[in-house]
Amino acid sequence: MTTRDFTTTPLGIDVGGSFIKSALVDTATGTLRSKLDTRPTPRESTPENLARSIEELIHEHGLDPNAAVGVALPARVEAGRTIAAANLGDGWSDCEATSLFADAIGRRVALSNDADAAGVAESRFGAARGAAGTVIVTTIGTGIGSCLLVDGVVARGTELGHLRLGEHLVDSYVSARAKLRDGLSDQDWATDRLQPFCEVLDRLFRPTMIVIGGGITSRAIDFLSHLKLRVPVVPSRLGNAAGVVGAAAGLLPGADQQR
């Protein structure tokens, strides 16, 4: 990190079921102003434990006292509270998470769903920038997150990982964790699982583009060529940093006015 003044540079934190990623973010350009930090999510990811983890990250990043923090969670988020978080620990049902985090760290906090955060980042700075019509951003990692964009505006709260493919729940059948669990090659996973998932998304929404994000993005060159679809399927341009950038972008004026 340079000696540049980071007085107004916020910290973006993307909490996943397996890892927490964080970095200082230039919200004007979507670029990271510090190294992307990746560490395991606490084994017991209660709201209180996660608040302590956020406080540690603030100290380690040397965050300016006036800077705010954006947090993206793998949870349904409504008006600053979490409704449920299947891939985290107990205590997230109807939790006033924004207030809890803000009180714990003494800073302004903006809370968002992790897939919505990634969608915002891809729309403003990444693969979906300038894209018209309906765009679906999926985050494929421990589970499946989704963000629906209509002419660049986020329709918050989609849970497309809860769709079913035959007898299987998408979240536990198409995820990167499922790929590893079932010992699938890139080709087999792409043709047998990602392909039918994308076909369902195409049939339901007729999107102009599907963006594949999450931890599996680094292997995009190995699996995207096996897909045969009407709709273009492209990798996230921001990669593993998309949720971090989107979490910080949630602090911008008007960010809470998305649909």
N, C-alpha and C positions, 0 to 999 in steps of 0.2 A: 504494500500500500504506500502511496506517495504521501508527502507532507501537506497535500491540499487541504483546505478548510472544509470539514464535513459538517458544519454547524447544522445544516438543514437536510443532510443526507440520512434518510431513514434506514432502519434495519429491517430486512425482509426475512421472515422465518416460515419455512414450509415444513410442517409436521406430517410425517408419514407413519404408517403402521410399523415400519422397520427402522427408518432413519429420519433425523431432523437435519434439514439443510438451512443454512443462513448466510447472509452477506449484506454488506452495505450496498444500496442501490441508488443509482442516478435515475430518478423517475422521469426526467425529461428525455432520456435517450434509451432507457431500459438496459443500460450496461451496469455491470457489477463494479463497485469501487473498492472492493476488498476480495480476497480469495474466498471462494465458496467453501464453507466449512460443512463437513458431513460427519455426523456422529450417530450412534444407535439411539433410537427412541427408548426412554426409560422402560424397564420391564413392566413396572406398575405405572401406567400413564394416567394417573388421576389428574384432575385439574390442578390440584395443589402441587404435585410433583412436577407437572409441566411448567407451572409458574416459576418454580425454582430453577428449572433448566433454562428458561428464558432470561431470568436474572443473571445466570452464569454467562450466557452468550453475550449479553449486553456488556458485561465487564471485559470479557475476552476480546470483543471487537473494538473496545475503547470508544463506545458510542458517546457522542457529544451529549451533554446534559439536556440540551434543548431538542434533541432529535426524537422522533416518534418511532413506533414499532408496528409493523404489519405482520399479522399471524394468520397463516392459512392452515386449516385443520381438515382432516378426513372425516368431516361431520356435516350434518345438515345444520345450516346457520340461518337464523331468523332474528332480525332486530338485535343483533349483538349477543344472542344466546344460542347455545347448541341444543338441538332437539334430540340427537342421538349420534353416537360415534362408534360404529361396530368394530372398527380396527384399533380402537384405543381401550383404555381400562374402564373401570367403573366410575360413576359419578358425573357422566356427561349428559344424562337425560335432563332436559329443562335446566341447564346450567347457565348462570349469568357470567359466561366466560370473559367477556370484554371487561366488565367491571372488576372481576377477580384478578385478571392480569394487570389491569391499570393500577389497581390498589397495591398489588404486590411489587410493581417496579416503579411506581410513581411517574408514569409517562402516559401520553396519549397512545391508545392502542386501537387499531382497526382490525376486525376479525372477518375472515371470509372462508368459504369452502375451498379446499385445495384445488379441485378441478376448475371451479369458477375463476380462481386466481390465475391458474395456468391459461385459461381461455382469454382472460383480460390481457395477459402478457402477450400471447400469440396474436391477438387482434391488434394491439397497439404497436408491437415491436417485432413480431415474428412472422410465422408462416401464413397467418390469416390476415396480415395487415393489408387493408384496402379491399378485402374480399367482400363482394356483395352477396345478398341472399342469405341462405341458411348455411352455416358452417358448424360442424360438430368437432369439438376438441375432446379427445379421450386421454386419460392418464392411466397407463397400464403399469402396475407395480404390484404391491401386496394385494390390492384389490383393483377394481375398475372404477375410475371417476369419469365424469362427463360434464361438458359445458356446451350449451346450445347458444350460438350467436346468430342474431338476425340483423343483417346490415351493420355488424359491429357492436350491437347492443346485446348484453348478456341477459338471457332469460334464466334467472337464477333458480337453483334447487332441483335441476334434473338429476335423476338417479337411474341412468340407463344401464348401470351395472346390475340393476335388479330385474332386468328383462330375463326371459328364459329362452334357451335354445333347446327345444325338445324337453327333456326331463332335467336339464341342467340350468342352474343359475349362472348368468354370465360372469358375475363377480368371482365365483369360485371355479369357473371352467376356462375362462379366457385369460385370466390374469397371468402375470409373469411368475407368480408363486405357483400357479397351477402348471405352467409349462415346466418349471423345474421339478415340481413334485411328481409329475407323470413322465419325466424323462423324455420330453419331446424335442425333436430337432427343430431348427428354425423353419424348415420347409413344412414339416408335418403340422406344427403349431399354426403356421400361417394359413395353410390350405384347409385344415380340419376345424379350426376354431376361430381365428381372426376373420377369415373370409365369410363364414356364415353370420358372424356378429355384424360385420360391415354391411352385409346384404340386408339384414333386418333394419339397420339404421337408414339405409338407402330407401327401403320400401316405406318406412314410416315417415321420413322427413324430406326425402328427395333433396339432400343437401348439395351445394355446389362444390364442397370439399370436406374431407375428413382429415383431421390432423391427429397423428398418433404421438402422444407424449408419454412422460413417465420414464422410469429407469430403463425401460427396454429400448428407448430411442437410440442408444449407442449401437444397437445391433440392427438398425433399420435397413441398412444395405443388404443384410443377410435374409430378410424376410419379405420386404415389400415387393420384390420382383416376382414373388410367387402368387400375388393377388391378381385376380381377374375380375374387375368391377367396372361398372359404368362411371362411378364417381371417382375423381382423383383422390388417392390416399397418400398423404405426404407426411414426412417426419416433422416433429417440432423443431423449429429453428433455434429455440432457446434451450432445448435439451433439458437437462436436469435442473437448470436454473429457472425454468418457467414459473414454477410456483413461488419461488423466492421473489422474483421480479413482480409478479402479480400481487403478492401479499403487500409489498411496499406501495404498489400503484393504488391499492385500496385506500391509502391515506390522502390521495389527491382530492381536491374539491370536486364535488359532484359524483364521486365514485359510488356513493350509496344510493344514487338515483337511477341505477340500472334497473331494468324490469325485474 
